[in-house]
């Protein structure tokens, strides 16, 4: 009896870049350069007018070129000192990403809160606070609306943006995520002495079908600076704030403190009702009375240390 050996060979998979080119998901460098430059012109001419009409602030926008690559890598290359928002625009792209340098959002917040120009300096690199992220939502909304006004997306649909988040809080992709080629359109934005950048990360499949047009009329009805400030204040009122309670204890000598061990008891300073200072972000807000309700310790507000306006202004700054 003769045995026949069967050898099965696996067909080699097609190169990712070649497949993307054949399916309209990867363009040549000349085409990408032209389209990204068109986006740059759109924002240079249009975004400063939008911000000025709504805030009274003068800023300059300039095109800083583009990068091409896989979308995940391009987003990672933006670094940690940015906030991001995932977006979609029906009939144009089901997924794009907007990003903005944190220094711009911090500087914008200072301006809207009435800081004197000579007191504004380049912010230190740090993640945005929750209140600053609320302002970033408004910034991304303006960037997305300029995008919508300049691309050929039939139907006049509004962009849909996810919640703004710091780069360090961006969700990890699923293991089976299929990456795609994209471009990062880089734009500088200058407000007073501070220059930052914002970015559009666009899948090339959507970009290559895009015809960018500059809107004929730059005048738009928008919010006034006062309305922006009122909206920020309202967002502050809705924001979650971590409160801290400090209870004054009896004075002890350093020698006694150095010998404390588990189980030792330090009495409260107050003999009768125990008073507590409640603060947020380092600002004293209330004088309270220490107590208990059921199985939880509580404080009862006895006196306001700061007015409502002072509290809001502090928490926004």
N, C-alpha and C positions, 0 to 999 in steps of 0.2 A: 504494500500500500504506500502510495507517495503522498507526503504531506506538503501542502502549498502554503507558504508564509505570505500573509497579506500585510503590507506596510501602508499605514495611513499618514499622509502628510497634511499638515495644517497650512492653509493658504496664508501667506504673509499679509498682515493688516496694512491698509493704506496709510501713508504718511499723513499726520494730523493737519499740517499746513496745506498740503496738496488737496486734501479733502475739503478743507475750509474754502480754498480758492475756487474749487469746482462747484461748491454749493452757495457761493455768494457771501461767505463769512470772513473773507480776508482779502483786502485790497492791496494794490501796489502803492509804493511810497509816494508817488506823484499825486495820485488821487486822494490819498489820506491827507497829504499836506494841504491840498487845495480846500478840502472840506473842513478841516480843522481851522484853517485860516479864515474861512467864511464864518464859522462859529465865533472866532475871536473878534471879527469885525462887528458881528451882531451885538456882542456884549460891550465892546468898547464904545459903540455909538448909543446904545440903548439903556444899559443898566445904570449909569450915573444919573440919567434923567429920572429914572424911576425912583431911586433913593432920594434925590434932591426934592422931587415933588412931594414925597411922603414924609421926609424928616427935616428938610431944610438944610441938610448937610451936603457939602461938596466933596466928591471923591473922584478919583481917576482910576480907570480900568485900562490895562494894557495886555496884549496877547504875548504869552511867554513860550509859545511853541506847543508841541505835542509829543507824546510817547505812544508807541504801539507795542502790544504784547498780549499775553493771556490776561483775562480780566482779574483773576485772583491775584496775580503778581502785581498788576498795576495798582490795585487798591492797597496792597501791602506796602508798595513803594512810597505811598503818600506819608508814611511815618505815623508817629503817635500824637503829634501836636495838631490834630485835625478833628473836626466833628463831621459826621457823615449822615446821609439820609438816602435810603433806597427808594427809587421811584419807578413809575410806569406811566406811559401816555398811550392811550388807546389809538390804534391805527398808526402808531409810529414804533414804539419799543415797549415790550412787556417788562423790561428790566434795564434800568440805568442807575448810576450812583452819582450823587452830588456830594462834594466835600468842600470844607472851608477851613482855612487856617484859624485856629482858636484866637490868635492875637487880634484878628479883625473883629470877631464877635465881642471880645472883652473891650476893645477900644470903642466900638459902637455903643455898648452899654454905658460906658463912661460919658460919652457925648450926650446920649439921650437923658442921662441923669443930671446934666447941666454942669459937668466938670469944665473948669477953665482950660482953654487950649494949652496954656503954658504949663499946666500941671500934668498933662497927658504924656506918658513915656511908653517906650516899647515894653509890653507886658512880658513877664517871665513865662517860659514854656510850662504849661500845666493843662490838665483836663478842665473842661468847662463844668461849672457848678450846675445844678438842676435849673436854677433861674436863668443862667446864661444859655443853657440848652433850649429853654423856652423861647428865648430871643432868636436862637439859631433856627428854630422852626420858621419864624417870620422871614429870616434872611433866605433860607432855602425856598420858601414860597415865592419870593421875588425872582430868584434865579430860575426856578422852574417855569414861571409864567413868561419870562423873557424867552426861554427855550421854546415854549409852546407857540409864542407869537411869531417865531422865525422859521419853524419847520413845517413841511407839507404833511400835516396830519389831518386827514379828512374827518369831518364831523364836528369840529370845534370842541372836542372834549377837554376837560380840565386835567392837569397832571395830578396823579395820586402819589403822595409821599408818605413813607413810613415815618415813625417817630425818630427824631434826631438823636444821635448817640455819639459818645466819645469813641475814638478808635480802639481803645483798650476794652471797650464793652461790646465790640462787634461780635455777633454770633458766629460760631464755627460752622463751616459748611459740612453737609452730610458726606459720608465716605463715598457715596455713589454719584456725587455731583459731577456733572460734565462741564468742564471749563470751555470758554469760547474766547475768540480773539476780540480785542476791544482797543480803543484809543483813550488816552487821557488828554483832554484839552486843558491846557494850563493858562490861567489868567491871573495877572497881578492886580491887586486892588490897594489903593493908597488912601488913607483917611488921616488927615493931619500929618503928624510926623511918623506914623506907623504904616508900613507897607507889608502886606500879607499876600496870600494867594487863595484862589478858589479853583475848583476842578470839576470837570464833567467827565465821567468815565462812561463811554458809550460803546455798546457792542457794535462791531464793524458791520454785522448783518443789517442793522438799522441805519447806521451812518451811510453806508454805500448807496442806500435808496433815498437819501435825504437831499432835498433842494432847499438851501438856506436862503431866506429872503429877509431883508431889513424892512420892518414895518414902516409905512409911509408917514404915519402920524406918531410923533414921539410923546405927545401930550396925553397923559392918562389921569383920570380922576383917582386919587389915592388918599390915604390917610394923611392927616397933618402930623407934625411932630408931637403935638399935644396928645393926639389919639394914640400914637405909638406908645407914649409914656403911660397913658391910662391903661392900655392893653397890657403893658409889662407889669404895672401895678396890680392889675387883676390876676395875672398869671402868678404873681408873687403870693397873693392872697390864697390861691388854690394850691400852692406848692407845699409839700411836706417839709417840716422843719424839725430838726432834732433838738429837743430841749434838755438842758442840764440843770440839776438841782444841787446846790451846795449848802451843807449844814455846818455851822461853826461848832467845833469841838472844844473841849476844855484845853487850856494851854498845858503843855508838858515840857519838861526840860529835854534837851537833846540826849542826855544820858539815859533818861527814862525811855525815850522813843527808841533808842538803839537797842534796848533790852527787851522790847515787846516780842511776845511769842503768841502762837495760835491759842485762842481762848481768853487772852487778856481783853478787858473792856475799857473803852474810853468814853466817858460821859459826854453828853451834849453840853454846850456852853450855857444855853438858856435853862433856867430853873423851872419856869412855868411852860407856857406855850412855846414850842420849838419853832423858831423862824428859819425860813429857807429862802435863799436867793436863787431865782430861776433865770437862766440866760440862754441865748441862742447865738451861735457864731461869735462868742466872746462879749456879747452885749447884754447887760442886765435888763430884764424886762419887768419882772414882778417880784414883790416881797410876798412870801406865802407862809402859811402855817402848816407844820408837819402833822400828819394824822394817819388814820387807817380806816378803810371801808371794807368790811368783810375780810378776805384773806389777802388784800392788796394794800400796800402803803400808798398814801396819797399826799398831795399838797393842796391847800385851799388858798386861792388868791385873796390877799388882804389889801394890797396896794399896787398901783401901776407906777413903775419907776420911769418908764418912757411913754410918750404919747403914741397913738396909732401911726401918725405920719412919720415920727422918728423911727419907730420899729420897722415900717416898710422901707424907708430910705436906707436904713442900716442893712437890712436883709438883701436889698437889691445891689448894694455896693460891694 
